[in-house]
Amino acid sequence: MSLFGRPKYSKILIKKKDIPQGLWEKCKSCQEIIHKTQLEENLMTCPKCNFLYPLSSAKRIASLIEEGTFVELDKTMRSADPLEFLDSKPYSIRQEQTIKKTGLNDAVITGTGKINSLPVALGVMDFDFMGGSMGSVVGEKITRLIEHAIEKSLPVIIVSASGGARMQESTLSLMQMAKTSAALGRLRMKNLPFISVLTNPTTGGTTASFASLGDVIIAEPKALIGFAGPRVIQQTIKQELPDGFQRSEFLLDHGLIDMIVERKDIKETIHFTLDFFMSGKKKSSDNGNGKGELRELVGAHALV
Protein backbone atom coordinates (compact mmCIF):
# COMPACT_ATOMS: atom_id res chain seq x y z
CA MET A 1 0.00 0.00 0.00
CA SER A 2 1.35 3.37 -0.99
CA LEU A 3 2.22 5.78 1.76
CA PHE A 4 0.96 8.64 -0.36
CA GLY A 5 -2.32 8.59 -2.15
CA ARG A 6 -2.56 9.87 -5.68
CA PRO A 7 -3.39 13.56 -5.51
CA LYS A 8 -6.77 14.45 -6.84
CA TYR A 9 -6.83 17.43 -9.12
CA SER A 10 -10.06 19.10 -9.98
CA LYS A 11 -10.51 19.79 -13.65
CA ILE A 12 -9.27 23.25 -14.35
CA LEU A 13 -10.99 24.99 -17.22
CA ILE A 14 -8.55 27.21 -19.05
CA LYS A 15 -10.24 29.80 -21.13
CA LYS A 16 -8.46 30.37 -24.39
CA LYS A 17 -7.47 33.96 -24.72
CA ASP A 18 -9.51 35.67 -27.35
CA ILE A 19 -7.39 36.61 -30.35
CA PRO A 20 -8.63 39.66 -32.27
CA GLN A 21 -9.75 38.90 -35.78
CA GLY A 22 -8.00 40.35 -38.82
CA LEU A 23 -4.44 40.43 -37.46
CA TRP A 24 -3.08 37.90 -39.92
CA GLU A 25 -3.17 37.48 -43.66
CA LYS A 26 -2.46 34.37 -45.72
CA CYS A 27 -0.45 35.36 -48.78
CA LYS A 28 -2.44 34.72 -51.94
CA SER A 29 0.72 33.62 -53.71
CA CYS A 30 3.02 31.68 -51.34
CA GLN A 31 0.35 30.87 -48.68
CA GLU A 32 2.60 32.10 -45.86
CA ILE A 33 0.92 33.65 -42.83
CA ILE A 34 1.87 37.32 -42.46
CA HIS A 35 1.06 39.75 -39.69
CA LYS A 36 -0.93 42.63 -41.19
CA THR A 37 1.27 45.20 -39.50
CA GLN A 38 4.30 43.72 -41.22
CA LEU A 39 2.42 43.71 -44.52
CA GLU A 40 1.46 47.38 -44.19
CA GLU A 41 4.97 48.41 -43.17
CA ASN A 42 6.23 46.64 -46.31
CA LEU A 43 3.90 48.72 -48.54
CA MET A 44 1.43 45.85 -48.89
CA THR A 45 4.12 43.55 -50.29
CA CYS A 46 4.54 39.99 -49.04
CA PRO A 47 7.93 39.83 -47.26
CA LYS A 48 8.29 36.17 -48.27
CA CYS A 49 7.58 36.18 -52.02
CA ASN A 50 7.12 39.88 -52.94
CA PHE A 51 3.49 39.38 -53.97
CA LEU A 52 1.87 42.81 -54.34
CA TYR A 53 -1.44 43.60 -52.71
CA PRO A 54 -3.44 46.66 -53.82
CA LEU A 55 -2.20 49.91 -52.31
CA SER A 56 -4.71 52.68 -51.58
CA SER A 57 -4.20 56.12 -53.08
CA ALA A 58 -3.53 57.63 -49.65
CA LYS A 59 -0.83 55.05 -48.84
CA ARG A 60 0.67 55.38 -52.30
CA ILE A 61 0.98 59.15 -51.87
CA ALA A 62 2.53 58.65 -48.43
CA SER A 63 5.07 56.24 -49.95
CA LEU A 64 6.15 58.76 -52.60
CA ILE A 65 5.75 62.28 -51.19
CA GLU A 66 7.63 63.81 -48.28
CA GLU A 67 5.45 64.12 -45.21
CA GLY A 68 3.68 67.47 -44.88
CA THR A 69 4.37 68.61 -48.46
CA PHE A 70 1.35 67.24 -50.33
CA VAL A 71 -1.28 69.81 -51.32
CA GLU A 72 -4.37 68.27 -52.90
CA LEU A 73 -6.00 69.91 -55.93
CA ASP A 74 -9.70 69.85 -56.88
CA LYS A 75 -10.55 67.82 -53.80
CA THR A 76 -14.32 68.37 -53.87
CA MET A 77 -14.90 67.62 -57.56
CA ARG A 78 -17.54 64.92 -58.14
CA SER A 79 -19.15 63.38 -61.21
CA ALA A 80 -22.65 64.37 -62.27
CA ASP A 81 -25.15 62.00 -63.84
CA PRO A 82 -26.29 63.76 -67.03
CA LEU A 83 -27.30 60.47 -68.69
CA GLU A 84 -29.30 59.30 -65.65
CA PHE A 85 -27.66 55.95 -66.23
CA LEU A 86 -29.28 52.85 -64.77
CA ASP A 87 -27.82 49.35 -64.60
CA SER A 88 -28.53 47.23 -61.51
CA LYS A 89 -28.94 50.51 -59.63
CA PRO A 90 -28.93 54.22 -60.57
CA TYR A 91 -25.46 55.68 -61.20
CA SER A 92 -26.11 58.49 -58.70
CA ILE A 93 -26.81 55.97 -55.94
CA ARG A 94 -23.80 53.85 -56.92
CA GLN A 95 -21.61 56.94 -56.62
CA GLU A 96 -22.96 57.88 -53.21
CA GLN A 97 -22.40 54.38 -51.88
CA THR A 98 -18.84 54.27 -53.23
CA ILE A 99 -18.03 57.71 -51.81
CA LYS A 100 -19.28 56.59 -48.40
CA LYS A 101 -17.37 53.30 -48.56
CA THR A 102 -14.00 54.68 -49.74
CA GLY A 103 -13.98 58.24 -48.38
CA LEU A 104 -13.00 59.40 -51.88
CA ASN A 105 -14.96 61.66 -54.23
CA ASP A 106 -13.69 59.89 -57.33
CA ALA A 107 -11.07 57.48 -58.61
CA VAL A 108 -8.06 59.80 -58.63
CA ILE A 109 -6.33 62.12 -56.16
CA THR A 110 -4.22 64.90 -57.63
CA GLY A 111 -1.92 67.44 -56.05
CA THR A 112 1.59 68.74 -55.63
CA GLY A 113 4.35 67.75 -53.25
CA LYS A 114 8.02 66.96 -52.97
CA ILE A 115 9.98 63.79 -53.66
CA ASN A 116 13.30 64.13 -51.85
CA SER A 117 12.96 67.96 -52.02
CA LEU A 118 12.08 67.91 -55.75
CA PRO A 119 8.67 69.58 -56.43
CA VAL A 120 6.33 67.45 -58.52
CA ALA A 121 2.73 67.26 -59.70
CA LEU A 122 1.25 63.89 -58.78
CA GLY A 123 -1.90 61.99 -59.68
CA VAL A 124 -2.74 58.64 -58.05
CA MET A 125 -5.65 56.47 -59.13
CA ASP A 126 -7.51 54.26 -56.66
CA PHE A 127 -8.97 50.95 -57.85
CA ASP A 128 -11.32 50.79 -54.86
CA PHE A 129 -13.42 53.59 -56.38
CA MET A 130 -15.52 51.83 -59.03
CA GLY A 131 -12.58 49.82 -60.29
CA GLY A 132 -10.46 52.93 -60.84
CA SER A 133 -12.66 53.71 -63.84
CA MET A 134 -11.97 56.89 -65.78
CA GLY A 135 -15.01 59.16 -65.90
CA SER A 136 -15.32 62.87 -66.59
CA VAL A 137 -13.96 63.85 -63.15
CA VAL A 138 -10.88 61.64 -63.47
CA GLY A 139 -10.12 63.09 -66.89
CA GLU A 140 -10.76 66.65 -65.75
CA LYS A 141 -8.63 66.33 -62.60
CA ILE A 142 -5.72 64.82 -64.52
CA THR A 143 -5.99 67.52 -67.19
CA ARG A 144 -6.05 70.27 -64.56
CA LEU A 145 -3.07 68.67 -62.84
CA ILE A 146 -1.08 68.75 -66.08
CA GLU A 147 -2.11 72.36 -66.76
CA HIS A 148 -1.05 73.30 -63.22
CA ALA A 149 2.29 71.59 -63.83
CA ILE A 150 2.78 73.59 -67.04
CA GLU A 151 2.00 76.83 -65.20
CA LYS A 152 4.40 76.01 -62.34
CA SER A 153 7.05 74.23 -64.49
CA LEU A 154 6.68 70.95 -62.61
CA PRO A 155 7.27 67.38 -63.79
CA VAL A 156 4.18 65.16 -63.77
CA ILE A 157 3.83 61.69 -62.26
CA ILE A 158 0.65 59.65 -62.66
CA VAL A 159 0.20 56.29 -60.93
CA SER A 160 -2.47 54.30 -62.76
CA ALA A 161 -4.72 51.57 -61.37
CA SER A 162 -7.78 51.30 -63.56
CA GLY A 163 -10.28 49.01 -65.21
CA GLY A 164 -10.71 51.51 -68.05
CA ALA A 165 -13.34 54.03 -69.08
CA ARG A 166 -16.44 54.34 -66.88
CA MET A 167 -19.36 52.84 -68.76
CA GLN A 168 -21.96 54.81 -66.77
CA GLU A 169 -20.70 58.00 -68.44
CA SER A 170 -20.57 56.58 -71.97
CA THR A 171 -19.08 59.01 -74.54
CA LEU A 172 -18.31 61.56 -71.82
CA SER A 173 -15.87 59.02 -70.40
CA LEU A 174 -14.28 58.24 -73.77
CA MET A 175 -13.69 61.95 -74.37
CA GLN A 176 -11.28 61.98 -71.43
CA MET A 177 -8.81 59.91 -73.44
CA ALA A 178 -8.36 62.71 -75.98
CA LYS A 179 -8.47 65.47 -73.37
CA THR A 180 -5.73 64.03 -71.15
CA SER A 181 -3.58 63.12 -74.17
CA ALA A 182 -3.84 66.66 -75.54
CA ALA A 183 -2.82 68.09 -72.18
CA LEU A 184 0.26 65.86 -72.14
CA GLY A 185 1.10 67.13 -75.62
CA ARG A 186 1.18 70.67 -74.24
CA LEU A 187 3.34 69.47 -71.34
CA ARG A 188 5.82 67.98 -73.79
CA MET A 189 5.98 71.23 -75.77
CA LYS A 190 7.21 72.86 -72.54
CA ASN A 191 9.94 70.19 -72.21
CA LEU A 192 8.55 69.02 -68.87
CA PRO A 193 8.83 65.28 -68.15
CA PHE A 194 5.95 62.92 -67.54
CA ILE A 195 6.56 59.65 -65.69
CA SER A 196 3.80 57.06 -65.94
CA VAL A 197 3.68 54.35 -63.27
CA LEU A 198 1.54 51.32 -64.14
CA THR A 199 0.21 49.13 -61.34
CA ASN A 200 -2.02 46.08 -61.25
CA PRO A 201 -4.34 46.42 -63.09
CA THR A 202 -4.03 49.16 -65.72
CA THR A 203 -6.42 48.43 -68.56
CA GLY A 204 -8.91 49.81 -71.07
CA GLY A 205 -9.11 53.49 -71.96
CA THR A 206 -6.59 54.45 -69.28
CA THR A 207 -3.93 52.28 -70.94
CA ALA A 208 -5.00 53.58 -74.36
CA SER A 209 -4.44 57.21 -73.34
CA PHE A 210 -2.29 58.96 -70.74
CA ALA A 211 -0.91 55.82 -69.07
CA SER A 212 1.01 54.87 -72.22
CA LEU A 213 2.30 58.37 -73.02
CA GLY A 214 5.04 58.71 -70.40
CA ASP A 215 8.52 59.89 -71.31
CA VAL A 216 9.44 57.02 -69.02
CA ILE A 217 6.96 54.23 -68.26
CA ILE A 218 7.56 52.30 -65.04
CA ALA A 219 5.60 49.20 -64.06
CA GLU A 220 5.36 47.16 -60.89
CA PRO A 221 6.28 43.47 -61.18
CA LYS A 222 3.64 41.15 -62.66
CA ALA A 223 1.16 43.99 -63.18
CA LEU A 224 -1.73 43.30 -65.56
CA ILE A 225 -1.47 45.91 -68.32
CA GLY A 226 -3.51 45.94 -71.49
CA PHE A 227 -6.50 47.29 -73.37
CA ALA A 228 -9.03 44.50 -73.85
CA GLY A 229 -9.21 41.30 -71.84
CA PRO A 230 -7.50 38.10 -73.02
CA ARG A 231 -10.76 36.35 -73.87
CA VAL A 232 -11.92 39.20 -76.10
CA ILE A 233 -8.56 39.39 -77.87
CA GLN A 234 -8.42 35.65 -78.43
CA GLN A 235 -11.92 35.58 -79.86
CA THR A 236 -11.11 38.51 -82.14
CA ILE A 237 -7.80 37.37 -83.63
CA LYS A 238 -8.62 33.63 -83.46
CA GLN A 239 -5.15 32.76 -82.13
CA GLU A 240 -3.71 31.29 -78.96
CA LEU A 241 -2.15 33.93 -76.75
CA PRO A 242 1.30 33.51 -75.15
CA ASP A 243 1.43 33.00 -71.40
CA GLY A 244 1.61 36.22 -69.44
CA PHE A 245 1.33 38.38 -72.54
CA GLN A 246 -0.38 41.21 -70.61
CA ARG A 247 1.99 41.16 -67.65
CA SER A 248 4.67 43.81 -67.17
CA GLU A 249 7.54 41.35 -67.77
CA PHE A 250 6.21 40.43 -71.21
CA LEU A 251 5.57 44.09 -72.07
CA LEU A 252 9.10 45.05 -71.02
CA ASP A 253 10.51 42.43 -73.37
CA HIS A 254 8.37 43.80 -76.20
CA GLY A 255 9.09 47.48 -75.65
CA LEU A 256 5.80 48.87 -74.27
CA ILE A 257 7.34 49.84 -70.93
CA ASP A 258 10.81 51.04 -69.99
CA MET A 259 11.47 49.38 -66.66
CA ILE A 260 10.01 47.21 -63.92
CA VAL A 261 10.63 48.48 -60.41
CA GLU A 262 9.88 46.91 -57.02
CA ARG A 263 7.31 48.94 -55.09
CA LYS A 264 9.78 49.84 -52.34
CA ASP A 265 12.18 51.32 -54.92
CA ILE A 266 9.71 53.36 -56.98
CA LYS A 267 10.21 56.60 -55.04
CA GLU A 268 13.99 56.60 -55.45
CA THR A 269 13.72 55.55 -59.10
CA ILE A 270 11.31 58.41 -59.86
CA HIS A 271 13.54 60.89 -58.07
CA PHE A 272 16.62 59.66 -59.91
CA THR A 273 14.81 59.80 -63.26
CA LEU A 274 13.39 63.27 -62.70
CA ASP A 275 16.76 64.55 -61.56
CA PHE A 276 18.17 63.21 -64.82
CA PHE A 277 15.57 65.09 -66.86
CA MET A 278 15.30 68.29 -64.84
CA SER A 279 19.05 68.83 -64.56
CA GLY A 280 19.36 69.15 -68.34
CA LYS A 281 21.00 65.77 -68.93
CA LYS A 282 18.21 64.54 -71.21
CA LYS A 283 19.43 63.83 -74.71
CA SER A 284 17.80 65.46 -77.70
CA SER A 285 14.92 63.40 -79.05
CA ASP A 286 16.57 63.63 -82.48
CA ASN A 287 19.34 61.18 -81.62
CA GLY A 288 17.11 58.77 -79.68
CA ASN A 289 19.76 58.00 -77.04
CA GLY A 290 18.11 59.58 -74.02
CA LYS A 291 16.31 56.51 -72.76
CA GLY A 292 19.32 54.30 -73.41
CA GLU A 293 21.53 56.45 -71.23
CA LEU A 294 18.80 56.69 -68.61
CA ARG A 295 18.50 52.89 -68.45
CA GLU A 296 22.22 52.62 -67.81
CA LEU A 297 22.10 55.23 -65.06
CA VAL A 298 18.97 53.90 -63.36
CA GLY A 299 19.96 50.23 -63.55
CA ALA A 300 20.73 50.05 -59.84
CA HIS A 301 17.08 50.85 -59.04
CA ALA A 302 15.18 49.00 -61.75
CA LEU A 303 14.65 45.40 -62.79
CA VAL A 304 15.48 46.25 -66.42
SULUR-V208143 format. One record per helix or strand. SS is the DSSP state (alpha for helix, beta for strand). FROM is the first residue (numbers start at 1). LEN is the number of residues. Records with the same first field share a line. If there is no record, write none. Layout:
SS=FROM-LEN, FROM-LEN
This chain:
beta=24-3, 33-3, 45-1, 52-1, 71-3, 86-1, 90-1, 108-8, 118-8, 134-1, 155-8, 165-1, 194-9, 216-4, 224-2, 247-1, 259-2
alpha=36-6, 57-8, 91-12, 130-3, 136-17, 167-23, 204-4, 210-3, 230-8, 248-6, 263-16, 290-9
